[in-house]
Structures are given as C-alpha cells and as structure tokens.
Amino acid sequence: MSWTPPVHALLSPITADDQSTIEQIQLKPLLYAAQKEALARAGDDEDDQFFELAKLATGLSVKELDQLKRPDYVSIAQYVHEMSTRPASYFLEQQAQGEQSVDPDQVQLLQPLNAAGRSMTSLTLEMPVLRATKAMKKLKTAKERAEFITAHCTGLMLPDLDLLTVPDWTQLQVRIDDFLNKPADFFRNATSK
C-alpha cells in the first residue's frame, strides 16, 4: 500500500496564475534532493526555508503562495515540518491505523522508489561492514558521510538517494544510526522479544 499525501482544503480560496480559483491543494511529498536545493536557495533564514519548502509541497507559485491566508499557510508549514522531521513510519502508521512492520531492517517506503530499472516499495537494510565505516569517516562532510553509508546499507546508488522522500531518508537514518552506534546486544535483545 502506497502512502497518499493529504489534500489541504483552503480556508480562504486563492486565485491561480491562470485566473482560476484554487479551493484545495494536493500536497506533495518532499524529495531529498529537492529539499537540499530549496534549503540552499533559502539560506539560513527559517521563514525563507519554510517558504521554499512550501513551494515544493504545494506546487504553487510565489504569487499564489503570497495570497494564502495565514491559517492556511500555518497548516502547510506544519505539513512541511512533519515531512522534514518525521520518519516514513509516522505517515504510514497514520494511514494504516497502527499496523507496524515487525522487522526494523525492512523499511516500508512512503512512496515507491524507481531505481535500477525497478520500482521498490521497501528497502532491506544491511548492517555496514567495518571497511565501509572506515571509508565513510574519510569523507569531508557529514552529508557525504551520511549519503555514503546510506547507499552502502541500502544497496542503492548515490543518485538513487535523491529520489527518496525526506521521511524515507529520515527513517533510514534512524536505523543506520543504530547500526553505527549500538552494541551487538541491542540487536539481540530487539529480536528476542
């Protein structure tokens, strides 16, 4: 089952660039690469960052977004915040009303990922080997290290990571952080329950 982004019914309709009336907005998932680019464009100002991400999440132009009444914008900003900070499991649980995957290394994706000529709805994570973590530590930036180890643990190519939704990326980082920082007993205890 694929996750479907919500539709936001506008409290106050706005006028589209083509002069039609917009009464609701089909929200979109934020993709990892697009989010990185939007945040780079926005700079360090948090309001500018949210505005850039709101453009991505809504597909609206600057002129259309500027017409939104503040409560509508706050709702969209809340969605953007959740999309930027919550793991995929948060959205999938909302949709499935609490059904949860038993295996934390089998990550259900929020949106199917088209990579290596196939469509994937989940990824199987593998614990990194020591050789990979040594190579990761030699990379210059935290972003490069995170992307390298994520590709290693998922079997994806680096360009494929850009196609993940931000919640999928977040979900993967939580488990990969366990792989990098937890002792063996953590994993034994988790499977014996």
Buried (B, 14 or more C-beta within 10 A) or exposed (E): EEBEBBEBEBEEBBEBEEEEEBEEBEBBBBBBBBBEBBBEEBEEEEEBBBBBBBBBBBEBEEEBBEBBEEEBBEBBBEBBEBBBEBBBBBBBBEEBEEEEBEEBBEBBBBBBBEBEEEEBEEBEBEBBEEEBBEBBEEBEEEEEBBBBBBBBBBEBEEEBBBBBBBBBBBBBBEBBEBBBEEEEEEBEEEEEE
